[in-house]
């Protein structure tokens, strides 16, 4: 290292023989010491650089908003949009921003101003409260950056369903936009089915299933606050209260109790939190994934559908399929994979960054 750059400063990366390789954000406290902004030596990393990157990233989402299918979209997906450490989600006319790496944090004020200018959104809220900031030598931070009125949830719509999003207290930025297409698929498959939604959070899959004609949905989550907002989502869409049941509890324990009661369902959705953030956690996470999928397969009637996900970066697609296969074997059931699922198109994966493909999903039919 030549000189004494500060955390987040832009530095030049050179090979051992002094040849230029890239310009990057310096993060001396992180295991990732430098995150590349540009591989071009002549490209200046300044306000105009970020304006170009943001404008291009936002334009790539125009088709989603223009389709009218939803007014909520991920505008910037970090490394995959050439802006490592920056996440920007749009909920109607409100932006929620995360600055998760030293470089993105260094440009926080400029990036916020550019986002307001390029989107026209007057309300911008920061949710830089993820654990990964500590690895960058950054403290957690959240709060309003532009505008006000954040005390009330933001209302969005998606595939004909209305949802309330708590951008202040909700998980991540408040809502799981990566599951947009998968909620639509559940909606298409749910007609006349009895649905169990495990790890339901604010009931997005539940509302999608009910909108698709599900007869009844039992939704389970450990968070009372999330379930309260889920019930508001039910009312917001005027679904009959009798079609939905909400249960606060540990999903693992609830599944066992349902098994012991010989309960049965025609569709089960499992969208658990991240069990394995890295490959080092994969073995322990595999046991947890196998447990919940085994229990779910036992609760499915023949012909029933299991829609199961892993968002763990430490569990790849092949391993996840093997886990579900092992669960089916131990449950002594026959099953078929009928579809593979992933994140929506506004969560692209750079071809040079395969680790960005974190969301894996399967639709499994019990035969």
Secondary structure, 3 states (H helix, E strand, C coil): CCCCCCCCCEEEEECCCCCEEEEEEECCCCCCCEEEEECCCCCCCCHHHHHHHHHHHHHCCHHHHHHCCECEEEEEEHHHHCCCCEEEEEECCEEEEEECCHHHHHCHHHHHHHHHHHHCCCEEEEEECCCHHHHCCCCCEEEEEECCCCCCCEEEEECCEEEEECCCCCCCCCCCHHHHHHHHHHHHHCCCCEEEEECCCCCHHHHHHHHCCCCEEEEEECCHHHHHHHHHHHHHCCCCHHHEEEEECCHHHHHHHHHHCCCCEEEEEECCCCCCCCHHHHHHHHHHHHHHHHHHHHHEEEEEEEEEEECCCCCCHHHHHHHHHHHHHHHCCCEEEEEEECCCCCCCCCCCCHHHCCCEEEEEEEC
